[in-house]
Amino acid sequence: MAENNSAEPNWYVVHTYSGYENKVKANIEKTIENRHLEDEILEVRVPMQDVTEMRNGSRKTVPKKMFPGYVLINMIMNDVTWYVVRNTRGVTGFVGPGSKPVPLSELEMKPLGIKTENVVIDFAEGDTVSVIAGVWKDTVGVVQRMDMGKQTATINVELFGRETPVEISFDEMTKYR
């Protein structure tokens, strides 16, 4: 069982049947929605990477799973969340000694492109923000939604003459002054 009950979310690795990674992700996300566990199970990820393959004499870039048979979950470990994840169809168990889930360290998270340190923000939903980096740099928009787990905010930007929601990382925006 989940012995290390903590109020802090951590990233855990779950082992799945090969080829079931996306099904497991979808099933856990459905359960989060049905049981209203959004504040306890924050994100489910199947890390992907682009790989160039030769097919019929031409190069083709295709997405491949970085860790076939594994799913990453950002969650607060307690008896309920442990039970939900452990009993999801396709999950064979948490990665850790025995069946004790061990959270990934900061060092293990870095190569996966997952930021674990929280960005300090000076804006909230409804505030006008200015994008200071990335593709939408120099764009100004109003924060519609914030996702603390993913450290992103959704803002509406004007694209082809209409309002379009885009998700931007907290560290790429600041409150509009």
C-alpha positions in Angstrom: 0.0 0.0 0.0 0.9 3.7 -0.2 2.9 4.2 3.0 4.5 7.6 2.1 1.2 9.6 2.3 2.3 13.1 1.5 0.3 16.3 0.6 3.0 17.2 -2.0 2.5 15.9 -5.5 5.4 13.8 -7.0 6.0 12.0 -10.3 5.6 8.3 -10.1 6.3 5.6 -12.7 3.6 3.0 -13.4 4.4 -0.3 -15.3 1.8 -1.3 -17.9 1.2 -4.1 -20.3 3.2 -3.3 -23.5 1.1 -1.3 -25.9 -1.4 -0.3 -23.2 0.3 3.0 -22.3 -2.2 5.3 -24.0 -5.2 3.2 -22.8 -3.9 3.3 -19.2 -3.5 7.1 -19.6 -7.1 7.5 -20.9 -8.5 5.2 -18.2 -6.8 7.1 -15.4 -7.9 10.4 -16.8 -11.5 9.2 -17.0 -11.3 7.9 -13.4 -9.9 11.3 -12.3 -12.9 13.0 -13.9 -15.5 10.6 -12.6 -14.2 10.6 -9.0 -13.2 14.3 -9.0 -9.5 13.6 -8.2 -8.2 16.5 -10.2 -6.5 18.0 -7.1 -4.8 14.7 -6.3 -3.8 13.1 -9.6 -2.6 16.1 -11.5 -1.2 14.7 -14.8 -0.7 11.5 -16.6 2.0 11.3 -19.3 3.3 8.9 -21.9 6.6 10.6 -22.8 7.2 10.7 -26.5 10.2 11.5 -28.7 10.5 12.1 -32.4 12.6 9.5 -34.2 13.7 9.6 -37.8 13.2 6.3 -39.7 14.0 5.2 -43.2 10.8 4.0 -44.9 10.8 3.0 -48.6 14.0 5.0 -49.2 12.7 8.2 -47.6 13.3 9.7 -44.2 10.3 10.0 -42.0 10.0 11.5 -38.5 7.7 9.5 -36.3 6.8 9.9 -32.6 7.9 6.9 -30.5 7.3 6.2 -26.8 10.4 7.0 -24.8 9.6 4.2 -22.3 7.4 1.5 -23.8 5.5 -0.2 -21.0 5.6 2.8 -18.6 3.4 5.8 -17.8 4.4 8.8 -15.6 1.9 10.2 -13.2 2.1 13.4 -11.2 0.1 12.7 -8.1 -0.3 13.1 -4.4 0.2 9.6 -3.0 -2.4 8.4 -0.6 -4.5 5.3 -0.2 -7.2 6.5 -2.6 -4.9 7.6 -5.4 -2.7 4.5 -5.0 -5.8 2.3 -5.2 -7.2 4.1 -8.3 -4.0 3.9 -10.2 -3.0 0.4 -9.1 -6.5 -1.0 -10.1 -6.6 0.6 -13.5 -6.9 -2.0 -16.3 -3.5 -2.5 -17.9 -1.5 -1.4 -14.9 0.8 -4.0 -13.5 2.2 -1.9 -10.6 4.2 1.1 -9.4 7.9 1.1 -10.0 9.7 0.8 -6.7 11.1 -1.8 -4.3 8.5 -4.4 -3.5 5.3 -2.6 -4.4 6.2 0.6 -2.6 6.0 3.5 -5.1 9.1 5.6 -5.2 8.8 9.2 -6.6 11.2 10.3 -9.3 13.9 12.7 -8.2 14.6 16.1 -9.7 17.6 14.7 -11.5 15.5 11.9 -13.0 12.9 14.4 -14.2 15.3 16.7 -16.1 16.0 14.6 -19.2 12.2 14.0 -19.6 11.7 17.8 -20.0 9.5 17.9 -16.9 9.9 20.9 -14.6 9.3 20.0 -11.0 10.2 23.3 -9.4 7.2 25.6 -9.3 7.4 29.0 -11.0 6.4 31.9 -8.8 3.7 33.8 -10.7 2.2 37.3 -10.2 -1.1 36.7 -12.1 -4.4 34.9 -11.8 -7.4 33.9 -13.9 -8.9 37.0 -15.4 -5.6 39.0 -15.4 -4.0 40.3 -18.6 -0.6 38.8 -19.2 2.2 39.5 -21.7 4.0 36.5 -23.2 7.8 37.1 -22.8 9.2 34.0 -24.6 8.3 31.1 -26.9 6.2 31.1 -30.1 3.7 33.6 -28.7 6.3 36.2 -27.5 5.0 39.8 -27.4 1.4 38.6 -27.4 -1.0 40.0 -24.8 -4.0 38.0 -23.6 -6.3 37.4 -20.7 -5.8 34.3 -18.5 -8.9 32.0 -19.0 -7.7 29.0 -17.1 -4.6 27.9 -15.0 -3.2 24.4 -14.5 -1.0 24.4 -11.5 0.1 20.8 -12.1 1.3 21.5 -15.6 2.4 25.0 -14.7 0.5 26.5 -17.7 -2.1 29.0 -18.3 -4.6 29.2 -21.2 -5.0 32.6 -22.8 -7.0 33.7 -25.7 -5.0 35.1 -28.6 -6.2 36.6 -31.9 -5.4 34.2 -34.7 -6.8 34.7 -38.2 -9.2 37.3 -36.9 -10.8 35.1 -34.2 -10.1 34.4 -30.5 -8.2 31.1 -30.1 -7.2 29.6 -26.7 -3.5 28.7 -26.4 -1.7 27.0 -23.5 1.5 28.8 -22.4 4.0 27.8 -19.7 4.0 30.1 -16.5 7.7 30.9 -17.1 6.9 32.3 -20.5 4.6 35.0 -19.3 4.3 37.9 -16.9 1.5 40.2 -15.7 0.8 42.9 -18.2 1.8 46.3 -16.9 
